[in-house]
Amino acid sequence: MTGLIETTTEGRLGIITLNRPEAINALSGPMIAGIVETLEAWRGDDAVRAVLFEGNGNRGFCAGGDVRAAREYMLSGRQAEAEAYFGAEYAMNALIAGYEKPVVALTHGAVMGGGIGIAGHAKFRFTSMQSRFAMPEAAIGFVVDTGVNAILARALPHRALAFLMVGIPVGPADAFALGLTDCVVQPEAMAGIKTELVVASEAADIETTIVTLMQSEGVEPGEPEFCEAADALELVFEEATAGQVVHAALGSGTEERLGTTLLTRSPTSLEAILQSHRAARSMRGIDDVLALDFALARYLVAEPDFCEGVRAVLVDKDQRPQWSPADFGGVRVEAIREVVAAARLPEAAI
């Protein structure tokens, strides 16, 4: 297959390459469909014993989902198509997370949003020392999604919430500390690792061979500076609402810069992110988390902040969104809680 994704096999390794470098491999609907089709075909193919995800282009592995397309759907009154896009993406995330064969992610540069939704759910996750991870949804009036809450449920709550709510890019040391990657490697080692993964696909014990490869190629990523800054705000992220979190962060007298950044984010998004992450920590597994993601995506995509945030950050790029409501006093906290509560019912499904 050529085009937006490229698929090939080397040895007994199936390779899926994201191939939209001009958009930092942002995931379009056809890309998602192609990934799902390929994974389904390889499930029963004995010639493929493991799967590798990588991204073309120097700028990064994947900058996220194609939210500009979702915005266009909303502006033209096609909400069902926007919802279908997110539903298909989350179904892909579930497929990767539960895949029967070992899935490996080899990431570099930008690993954001839907990029973490692919790489984060892989069983074996290598990333370059030059990578940058982010979930920037609060900056575009949306909610953290793609099942990332299931991954970050294993991190310290205040670190996870700081990463998700502030939404700024962090380096590989923080990604490792948050549990978003397993192994940090030097950029020049990436090509050799791919070659070794092909060799590993032929090994009697693939998974042990990959672990050995991680042990031999992994380097110390350094200090997790963002996480350490978040540690100073541990009690701040225990506040009941997003408005209270931001107020407490601004008045903390320490790491006030994080509070200042929070103040620029969509108040509605911050409340949805806070509630969804806390709910995800008590859920049974990835399917439940993705069901919650879908419920909140349907809610947030219809709110004015989504179209406005995507406009300000990705379309006009003036970085000056006009949020509605502009302050936390207008956020419909109870409405968001109702969406979260309904999605947690046993019958909730994508």
LOMARNU-631353 format. One record per residue (C-alpha): residue in three letters; chain; x, y, z. Coordinates in Angstrom, 3 decimals, decimal comma. Example, Ala and Ser with C-alpha at 12.3 -4.5 7.8 and 13.67 -1.06 7.14 Angstrom:
# LOMARNU-631353
+------+-------+----------+----------+----------+
: resn : chain :        x :        y :        z :
+------+-------+----------+----------+----------+
:  ALA :     A :   12,300 :   -4,500 :    7,800 :
:  SER :     A :   13,670 :   -1,060 :    7,140 :
+------+-------+----------+----------+----------+
***
This chain:
# LOMARNU-631353
+------+-------+----------+----------+----------+
: resn : chain :        x :        y :        z :
+------+-------+----------+----------+----------+
:  MET :     A :    0,000 :    0,000 :    0,000 :
:  THR :     A :    1,323 :    3,451 :   -0,906 :
:  GLY :     A :    0,053 :    6,925 :   -0,103 :
:  LEU :     A :   -0,849 :    8,174 :    3,343 :
:  ILE :     A :    0,435 :    5,011 :    4,945 :
:  GLU :     A :    2,971 :    2,562 :    3,601 :
:  THR :     A :    2,911 :   -1,095 :    4,591 :
:  THR :     A :    5,538 :   -3,699 :    3,991 :
:  THR :     A :    7,082 :   -6,776 :    5,549 :
:  GLU :     A :   10,755 :   -7,366 :    6,264 :
:  GLY :     A :   11,570 :  -10,792 :    7,583 :
:  ARG :     A :    8,470 :  -11,573 :    9,618 :
:  LEU :     A :    8,018 :   -7,981 :   10,773 :
:  GLY :     A :    5,024 :   -6,110 :    9,421 :
:  ILE :     A :    5,854 :   -2,406 :    9,104 :
:  ILE :     A :    3,269 :    0,402 :    9,050 :
:  THR :     A :    4,792 :    3,758 :    8,122 :
:  LEU :     A :    2,766 :    6,946 :    8,559 :
:  ASN :     A :    3,427 :    8,886 :    5,374 :
:  ARG :     A :    1,997 :   12,383 :    5,584 :
:  PRO :     A :    5,175 :   14,257 :    6,535 :
:  GLU :     A :    3,912 :   17,652 :    5,356 :
:  ALA :     A :    1,347 :   17,469 :    8,195 :
:  ILE :     A :    3,709 :   15,700 :   10,639 :
:  ASN :     A :    1,723 :   12,547 :    9,844 :
:  ALA :     A :   -1,538 :   13,853 :   11,336 :
:  LEU :     A :   -4,052 :   11,019 :   11,155 :
:  SER :     A :   -6,664 :   11,455 :    8,452 :
:  GLY :     A :   -9,703 :    9,209 :    8,152 :
:  PRO :     A :   -8,179 :    7,210 :    5,277 :
:  MET :     A :   -4,980 :    6,688 :    7,290 :
:  ILE :     A :   -6,949 :    5,294 :   10,217 :
:  ALA :     A :   -8,935 :    3,022 :    7,889 :
:  GLY :     A :   -5,712 :    1,804 :    6,260 :
:  ILE :     A :   -4,093 :    1,008 :    9,607 :
:  VAL :     A :   -7,136 :   -0,943 :   10,760 :
:  GLU :     A :   -7,378 :   -2,841 :    7,470 :
:  THR :     A :   -3,695 :   -3,762 :    7,631 :
:  LEU :     A :   -3,789 :   -4,898 :   11,254 :
:  GLU :     A :   -6,879 :   -6,994 :   10,613 :
:  ALA :     A :   -5,196 :   -8,652 :    7,614 :
:  TRP :     A :   -2,024 :   -9,401 :    9,595 :
:  ARG :     A :   -3,917 :  -10,907 :   12,526 :
:  GLY :     A :   -4,282 :  -14,254 :   10,781 :
:  ASP :     A :   -1,153 :  -14,045 :    8,636 :
:  ASP :     A :    1,502 :  -16,459 :    9,928 :
:  ALA :     A :    4,116 :  -14,639 :    7,835 :
:  VAL :     A :    3,796 :  -11,643 :   10,199 :
:  ARG :     A :    4,849 :  -12,293 :   13,811 :
:  ALA :     A :    5,205 :   -8,699 :   15,028 :
:  VAL :     A :    4,181 :   -5,189 :   13,896 :
:  LEU :     A :    6,224 :   -1,992 :   13,831 :
:  PHE :     A :    4,839 :    1,579 :   13,647 :
:  GLU :     A :    7,095 :    4,392 :   12,426 :
:  GLY :     A :    6,620 :    7,824 :   10,830 :
:  ASN :     A :    8,181 :    9,426 :    7,765 :
:  GLY :     A :    9,736 :   12,899 :    7,832 :
:  ASN :     A :   12,171 :   14,668 :   10,104 :
:  ARG :     A :    9,544 :   16,615 :   12,051 :
:  GLY :     A :    8,037 :   13,741 :   13,932 :
:  PHE :     A :    6,218 :   10,460 :   14,284 :
:  CYS :     A :    2,688 :   11,901 :   14,426 :
:  ALA :     A :    1,289 :   15,286 :   15,435 :
:  GLY :     A :   -2,144 :   13,868 :   16,316 :
:  GLY :     A :   -5,561 :   13,520 :   14,772 :
:  ASP :     A :   -6,790 :   15,573 :   11,848 :
:  VAL :     A :   -8,848 :   17,985 :   13,950 :
:  ARG :     A :   -8,939 :   20,537 :   11,151 :
:  ALA :     A :  -11,032 :   18,111 :    9,138 :
:  ALA :     A :  -13,291 :   17,527 :   12,157 :
:  ARG :     A :  -13,718 :   21,293 :   12,477 :
:  GLU :     A :  -14,743 :   21,528 :    8,831 :
:  TYR :     A :  -17,363 :   18,845 :    9,429 :
:  MET :     A :  -18,775 :   20,847 :   12,328 :
:  LEU :     A :  -18,769 :   24,147 :   10,435 :
:  SER :     A :  -20,716 :   22,546 :    7,601 :
:  GLY :     A :  -23,263 :   20,962 :    9,923 :
:  ARG :     A :  -21,953 :   17,396 :    9,567 :
:  GLN :     A :  -21,521 :   16,491 :   13,214 :
:  ALA :     A :  -22,204 :   12,810 :   12,559 :
:  GLU :     A :  -19,153 :   12,689 :   10,285 :
:  ALA :     A :  -16,986 :   14,345 :   12,930 :
:  GLU :     A :  -18,197 :   11,811 :   15,484 :
:  ALA :     A :  -17,572 :    8,953 :   13,046 :
:  TYR :     A :  -13,985 :   10,137 :   12,586 :
:  PHE :     A :  -13,295 :   10,043 :   16,326 :
:  GLY :     A :  -15,128 :    6,737 :   16,740 :
:  ALA :     A :  -12,954 :    5,158 :   14,042 :
:  GLU :     A :   -9,782 :    6,509 :   15,651 :
:  TYR :     A :  -10,706 :    5,127 :   19,062 :
:  ALA :     A :  -11,583 :    1,742 :   17,571 :
:  MET :     A :   -8,075 :    1,725 :   16,054 :
:  ASN :     A :   -6,581 :    2,535 :   19,475 :
:  ALA :     A :   -8,467 :   -0,399 :   20,997 :
:  LEU :     A :   -7,245 :   -2,695 :   18,232 :
:  ILE :     A :   -3,608 :   -1,728 :   18,847 :
:  ALA :     A :   -3,922 :   -2,018 :   22,631 :
:  GLY :     A :   -5,391 :   -5,509 :   22,433 :
:  TYR :     A :   -3,466 :   -6,824 :   19,435 :
:  GLU :     A :   -2,513 :  -10,487 :   19,677 :
:  LYS :     A :    0,960 :  -10,041 :   18,186 :
:  PRO :     A :    3,718 :   -7,829 :   19,634 :
:  VAL :     A :    3,360 :   -4,202 :   18,506 :
:  VAL :     A :    6,450 :   -1,985 :   18,531 :
:  ALA :     A :    6,538 :    1,812 :   18,188 :
:  LEU :     A :    9,676 :    3,572 :   16,968 :
:  THR :     A :    9,045 :    7,291 :   17,470 :
:  HIS :     A :   10,901 :   10,552 :   16,958 :
:  GLY :     A :   10,232 :   14,269 :   16,953 :
:  ALA :     A :    6,612 :   15,229 :   17,609 :
:  VAL :     A :    4,599 :   12,487 :   19,325 :
:  MET :     A :    1,341 :   14,217 :   20,146 :
:  GLY :     A :   -2,348 :   13,513 :   20,646 :
:  GLY :     A :   -3,327 :   10,709 :   18,314 :
:  GLY :     A :    0,379 :    9,903 :   17,882 :
:  ILE :     A :    0,494 :    8,905 :   21,543 :
:  GLY :     A :   -2,777 :    7,075 :   20,861 :
:  ILE :     A :   -0,866 :    4,812 :   18,462 :
:  ALA :     A :    2,569 :    4,571 :   20,048 :
:  GLY :     A :    1,436 :    4,639 :   23,662 :
:  HIS :     A :   -0,665 :    1,491 :   23,274 :
:  ALA :     A :    2,154 :   -0,493 :   21,654 :
:  LYS :     A :    3,658 :   -3,211 :   23,851 :
:  PHE :     A :    7,243 :   -2,092 :   23,141 :
:  ARG :     A :    7,920 :    1,633 :   22,802 :
:  PHE :     A :   11,243 :    3,086 :   21,644 :
:  THR :     A :   11,672 :    6,851 :   21,283 :
:  SER :     A :   14,478 :    9,120 :   20,171 :
:  MET :     A :   16,322 :   11,396 :   22,574 :
:  GLN :     A :   15,058 :   14,243 :   20,362 :
:  SER :     A :   11,359 :   13,402 :   20,734 :
:  ARG :     A :    8,719 :   15,695 :   22,214 :
:  PHE :     A :    5,468 :   14,356 :   23,682 :
:  ALA :     A :    2,277 :   16,353 :   24,273 :
:  MET :     A :   -1,467 :   16,108 :   24,700 :
:  PRO :     A :   -2,388 :   19,678 :   23,681 :
:  GLU :     A :   -6,177 :   19,274 :   23,538 :
:  ALA :     A :   -6,920 :   21,959 :   26,136 :
:  ALA :     A :   -5,324 :   24,488 :   23,768 :
:  ILE :     A :   -7,847 :   23,649 :   21,031 :
:  GLY :     A :  -11,001 :   23,348 :   23,117 :
:  PHE :     A :  -11,151 :   19,563 :   23,076 :
:  VAL :     A :  -10,667 :   16,700 :   25,528 :
:  VAL :     A :   -7,698 :   14,378 :   26,031 :
:  ASP :     A :   -8,665 :   11,191 :   24,185 :
:  THR :     A :   -7,352 :    8,118 :   22,286 :
:  GLY :     A :   -7,221 :    6,127 :   25,519 :
:  VAL :     A :   -4,209 :    8,022 :   26,852 :
:  ASN :     A :   -5,873 :    8,212 :   30,274 :
:  ALA :     A :   -5,541 :    4,427 :   30,514 :
:  ILE :     A :   -1,773 :    4,732 :   30,082 :
:  LEU :     A :   -1,373 :    7,668 :   32,459 :
:  ALA :     A :   -3,482 :    5,986 :   35,133 :
:  ARG :     A :   -0,249 :    4,282 :   36,157 :
:  ALA :     A :    1,540 :    7,607 :   36,680 :
:  LEU :     A :    1,277 :    9,752 :   39,795 :
:  PRO :     A :   -2,073 :   11,591 :   39,596 :
:  HIS :     A :   -0,678 :   15,101 :   39,871 :
:  ARG :     A :    1,976 :   14,432 :   37,230 :
:  ALA :     A :   -0,580 :   12,965 :   34,840 :
:  LEU :     A :   -3,020 :   15,834 :   35,343 :
:  ALA :     A :   -0,305 :   18,459 :   34,945 :
:  PHE :     A :    0,782 :   16,898 :   31,651 :
:  LEU :     A :   -2,788 :   16,573 :   30,370 :
:  MET :     A :   -4,093 :   19,967 :   31,480 :
:  VAL :     A :   -1,062 :   22,161 :   30,760 :
:  GLY :     A :   -0,555 :   20,461 :   27,397 :
:  ILE :     A :    2,961 :   21,664 :   26,625 :
:  PRO :     A :    5,517 :   19,387 :   24,921 :
:  VAL :     A :    7,853 :   17,468 :   27,224 :
:  GLY :     A :   11,054 :   15,633 :   26,426 :
:  PRO :     A :   11,850 :   11,916 :   26,558 :
:  ALA :     A :   12,819 :   11,962 :   30,239 :
:  ASP :     A :    9,344 :   13,147 :   31,191 :
:  ALA :     A :    7,720 :   10,796 :   28,690 :
:  PHE :     A :    9,587 :    7,920 :   30,330 :
:  ALA :     A :    8,640 :    9,075 :   33,840 :
:  LEU :     A :    4,980 :    9,326 :   32,800 :
:  GLY :     A :    4,987 :    5,843 :   31,279 :
:  LEU :     A :    4,498 :    7,006 :   27,695 :
:  THR :     A :    7,627 :    5,242 :   26,421 :
:  ASP :     A :    9,766 :    2,321 :   27,570 :
:  CYS :     A :   13,166 :    3,025 :   26,045 :
:  VAL :     A :   14,989 :    6,200 :   25,012 :
:  VAL :     A :   17,654 :    5,847 :   22,331 :
:  GLN :     A :   20,071 :    8,073 :   20,470 :
:  PRO :     A :   18,745 :    9,339 :   17,104 :
:  GLU :     A :   21,573 :    7,706 :   15,202 :
:  ALA :     A :   20,594 :    4,319 :   16,628 :
:  MET :     A :   17,094 :    4,321 :   15,127 :
:  ALA :     A :   17,954 :    2,733 :   11,783 :
:  GLY :     A :   19,958 :   -0,031 :   13,441 :
:  ILE :     A :   17,137 :   -0,754 :   15,877 :
:  LYS :     A :   14,730 :   -1,209 :   12,988 :
:  THR :     A :   17,154 :   -3,697 :   11,431 :
:  GLU :     A :   17,433 :   -5,564 :   14,744 :
:  LEU :     A :   13,634 :   -5,695 :   15,034 :
:  VAL :     A :   13,529 :   -7,467 :   11,669 :
:  VAL :     A :   16,000 :   -9,994 :   13,060 :
:  ALA :     A :   13,926 :  -10,309 :   16,244 :
:  SER :     A :   10,840 :  -11,165 :   14,186 :
:  GLU :     A :   12,529 :  -14,448 :   13,246 :
:  ALA :     A :   13,568 :  -15,329 :   16,823 :
:  ALA :     A :   11,952 :  -18,165 :   18,729 :
:  ASP :     A :   11,103 :  -15,780 :   21,580 :
:  ILE :     A :   10,382 :  -12,433 :   19,938 :
:  GLU :     A :    9,442 :  -10,547 :   23,070 :
:  THR :     A :   12,532 :  -11,524 :   25,048 :
:  THR :     A :   14,677 :  -10,563 :   22,066 :
:  ILE :     A :   13,051 :   -7,113 :   21,899 :
:  VAL :     A :   13,549 :   -6,588 :   25,640 :
:  THR :     A :   17,229 :   -7,473 :   25,225 :
:  LEU :     A :   17,437 :   -4,948 :   22,384 :
:  MET :     A :   15,960 :   -2,278 :   24,641 :
:  GLN :     A :   18,484 :   -3,069 :   27,338 :
:  SER :     A :   21,392 :   -2,790 :   24,929 :
:  GLU :     A :   20,279 :    0,364 :   23,096 :
:  GLY :     A :   18,562 :    2,336 :   25,853 :
:  VAL :     A :   20,260 :    5,431 :   27,267 :
:  GLU :     A :   19,595 :    7,496 :   30,363 :
:  PRO :     A :   17,113 :   10,201 :   29,309 :
:  GLY :     A :   18,082 :   12,730 :   31,977 :
:  GLU :     A :   15,946 :   14,427 :   34,592 :
:  PRO :     A :   12,158 :   14,680 :   34,119 :
:  GLU :     A :   12,006 :   18,437 :   34,590 :
:  PHE :     A :    8,294 :   18,855 :   33,890 :
:  CYS :     A :    7,327 :   16,085 :   36,306 :
:  GLU :     A :    9,571 :   17,532 :   38,987 :
:  ALA :     A :    7,908 :   20,933 :   38,506 :
:  ALA :     A :    4,505 :   19,243 :   38,811 :
:  ASP :     A :    5,634 :   17,623 :   42,072 :
:  ALA :     A :    5,680 :   21,073 :   43,646 :
:  LEU :     A :    1,961 :   21,372 :   42,807 :
:  GLU :     A :    0,840 :   17,954 :   44,059 :
:  LEU :     A :   -1,840 :   19,362 :   46,365 :
:  VAL :     A :   -3,002 :   21,828 :   43,706 :
:  PHE :     A :   -4,134 :   18,985 :   41,451 :
:  GLU :     A :   -6,262 :   17,533 :   44,244 :
:  GLU :     A :   -8,720 :   20,451 :   43,997 :
:  ALA :     A :  -12,303 :   19,530 :   43,095 :
:  THR :     A :  -12,741 :   21,518 :   39,878 :
:  ALA :     A :  -10,491 :   22,817 :   37,117 :
:  GLY :     A :  -11,217 :   26,393 :   38,154 :
:  GLN :     A :  -10,006 :   25,653 :   41,653 :
:  VAL :     A :   -6,895 :   23,919 :   40,275 :
:  VAL :     A :   -5,973 :   26,958 :   38,187 :
:  HIS :     A :   -6,676 :   29,390 :   41,027 :
:  ALA :     A :   -4,553 :   27,333 :   43,420 :
:  ALA :     A :   -1,725 :   27,020 :   40,882 :
:  LEU :     A :   -1,647 :   30,778 :   40,319 :
:  GLY :     A :   -1,519 :   31,406 :   44,053 :
:  SER :     A :    0,967 :   28,671 :   44,893 :
:  GLY :     A :    4,054 :   30,859 :   44,816 :
:  THR :     A :    5,928 :   27,967 :   43,168 :
:  GLU :     A :    5,850 :   26,863 :   39,528 :
:  GLU :     A :    3,432 :   29,692 :   38,827 :
:  ARG :     A :    4,352 :   29,430 :   35,140 :
:  LEU :     A :    2,300 :   26,242 :   34,914 :
:  GLY :     A :   -0,685 :   28,079 :   36,351 :
:  THR :     A :   -0,166 :   30,914 :   33,890 :
:  THR :     A :   -0,219 :   28,431 :   31,013 :
:  LEU :     A :   -3,371 :   26,794 :   32,391 :
:  LEU :     A :   -5,013 :   30,205 :   32,367 :
:  THR :     A :   -4,688 :   30,329 :   28,543 :
:  ARG :     A :   -6,501 :   26,995 :   28,042 :
:  SER :     A :  -10,183 :   26,424 :   27,391 :
:  PRO :     A :  -11,935 :   26,398 :   30,783 :
:  THR :     A :  -14,470 :   23,857 :   29,508 :
:  SER :     A :  -11,717 :   21,588 :   28,192 :
:  LEU :     A :   -9,802 :   21,731 :   31,450 :
:  GLU :     A :  -12,864 :   20,644 :   33,421 :
:  ALA :     A :  -13,544 :   17,765 :   31,012 :
:  ILE :     A :   -9,901 :   16,650 :   31,147 :
:  LEU :     A :   -9,826 :   16,758 :   34,952 :
:  GLN :     A :  -13,005 :   14,732 :   35,317 :
:  SER :     A :  -12,197 :   12,215 :   32,582 :
:  HIS :     A :   -8,765 :   11,400 :   33,967 :
:  ARG :     A :  -10,060 :   10,908 :   37,476 :
:  ALA :     A :  -12,848 :    8,666 :   36,198 :
:  ALA :     A :  -10,438 :    6,646 :   34,053 :
:  ARG :     A :   -8,352 :    5,724 :   37,096 :
:  SER :     A :  -11,196 :    3,565 :   38,419 :
:  MET :     A :  -12,138 :    1,961 :   35,096 :
:  ARG :     A :  -11,567 :   -1,681 :   34,231 :
:  GLY :     A :   -9,632 :   -1,305 :   31,016 :
:  ILE :     A :   -8,973 :    0,421 :   27,727 :
:  ASP :     A :  -12,434 :   -0,203 :   26,253 :
:  ASP :     A :  -14,125 :    1,618 :   29,134 :
:  VAL :     A :  -11,692 :    4,525 :   28,878 :
:  LEU :     A :  -12,262 :    4,820 :   25,126 :
:  ALA :     A :  -16,024 :    4,765 :   25,661 :
:  LEU :     A :  -15,615 :    7,722 :   28,008 :
:  ASP :     A :  -13,353 :    9,452 :   25,485 :
:  PHE :     A :  -16,012 :    9,056 :   22,803 :
:  ALA :     A :  -18,793 :   10,394 :   25,014 :
:  LEU :     A :  -16,770 :   13,480 :   25,890 :
:  ALA :     A :  -15,556 :   13,945 :   22,299 :
:  ARG :     A :  -19,184 :   14,051 :   21,146 :
:  TYR :     A :  -19,921 :   16,644 :   23,816 :
:  LEU :     A :  -16,839 :   18,834 :   23,293 :
:  VAL :     A :  -16,884 :   18,833 :   19,502 :
:  ALA :     A :  -20,308 :   20,503 :   19,583 :
:  GLU :     A :  -19,160 :   23,202 :   22,007 :
:  PRO :     A :  -17,975 :   26,541 :   20,535 :
:  ASP :     A :  -14,456 :   26,184 :   21,964 :
:  PHE :     A :  -13,561 :   23,329 :   19,615 :
:  CYS :     A :  -13,997 :   25,193 :   16,340 :
:  GLU :     A :  -12,540 :   28,356 :   17,867 :
:  GLY :     A :   -9,529 :   26,607 :   19,358 :
:  VAL :     A :   -8,643 :   24,764 :   16,150 :
:  ARG :     A :   -9,020 :   28,041 :   14,259 :
:  ALA :     A :   -6,684 :   29,921 :   16,593 :
:  VAL :     A :   -3,993 :   27,234 :   16,844 :
:  LEU :     A :   -4,057 :   25,408 :   13,504 :
:  VAL :     A :   -5,970 :   27,449 :   10,901 :
:  ASP :     A :   -5,345 :   31,178 :   11,415 :
:  LYS :     A :   -2,520 :   30,445 :   13,868 :
:  ASP :     A :   -3,016 :   33,725 :   15,723 :
:  GLN :     A :   -2,844 :   31,813 :   19,051 :
:  ARG :     A :   -5,607 :   34,045 :   20,425 :
:  PRO :     A :   -8,691 :   31,893 :   20,975 :
:  GLN :     A :  -11,802 :   33,562 :   22,351 :
:  TRP :     A :  -13,157 :   30,947 :   24,738 :
:  SER :     A :  -16,855 :   30,652 :   25,487 :
:  PRO :     A :  -17,257 :   30,720 :   28,413 :
:  ALA :     A :  -14,146 :   32,789 :   28,947 :
:  ASP :     A :  -13,882 :   32,010 :   32,647 :
:  PHE :     A :  -14,556 :   29,079 :   34,938 :
:  GLY :     A :  -17,694 :   30,630 :   36,395 :
:  GLY :     A :  -19,532 :   29,834 :   33,168 :
:  VAL :     A :  -18,347 :   26,238 :   32,773 :
:  ARG :     A :  -21,196 :   23,721 :   32,909 :
:  VAL :     A :  -19,508 :   21,479 :   35,443 :
:  GLU :     A :  -22,617 :   19,419 :   36,176 :
:  ALA :     A :  -23,289 :   18,782 :   32,482 :
:  ILE :     A :  -19,769 :   17,398 :   32,069 :
:  ARG :     A :  -20,229 :   15,252 :   35,168 :
:  GLU :     A :  -23,421 :   13,829 :   33,675 :
:  VAL :     A :  -21,581 :   12,866 :   30,469 :
:  VAL :     A :  -18,845 :   11,173 :   32,497 :
:  ALA :     A :  -21,330 :    9,351 :   34,713 :
:  ALA :     A :  -23,353 :    8,066 :   31,743 :
:  ALA :     A :  -20,232 :    6,827 :   29,957 :
:  ARG :     A :  -19,255 :    4,835 :   33,032 :
:  LEU :     A :  -22,404 :    2,716 :   32,882 :
:  PRO :     A :  -21,732 :   -0,969 :   32,003 :
:  GLU :     A :  -23,551 :   -0,696 :   28,684 :
:  ALA :     A :  -21,391 :    2,243 :   27,539 :
:  ALA :     A :  -19,701 :    1,417 :   24,231 :
:  ILE :     A :  -18,167 :    3,177 :   21,279 :
+------+-------+----------+----------+----------+
***
